[in-house]
């Protein structure tokens, strides 16, 4: 299991477009579980509704939790995607 902390810098937080991009990228890792931990709750990063329901705002810190065959690669690539501030 790999945990990676990411601060969301986008003014709109994890709104629909970045949530969709995150989900699409997370689903590329079919053999790896990808979760977002935020405010003592876990959300499925492979679900747009799951990501949106986290209500992550600008400057909130989330933790990506990846476990499976490609957990390290998934954590690095997903964190980089979120940090690009798109």
Secondary structure, 3 states (H helix, E strand, C coil): CEEEEEECCCCCCCCHHHHHHHHHHHHCCCCEEEEEEECCEEEECCCHHHHHHCCCCCCCEEEEEEEECCHHHHHHHHHHHHHCCC
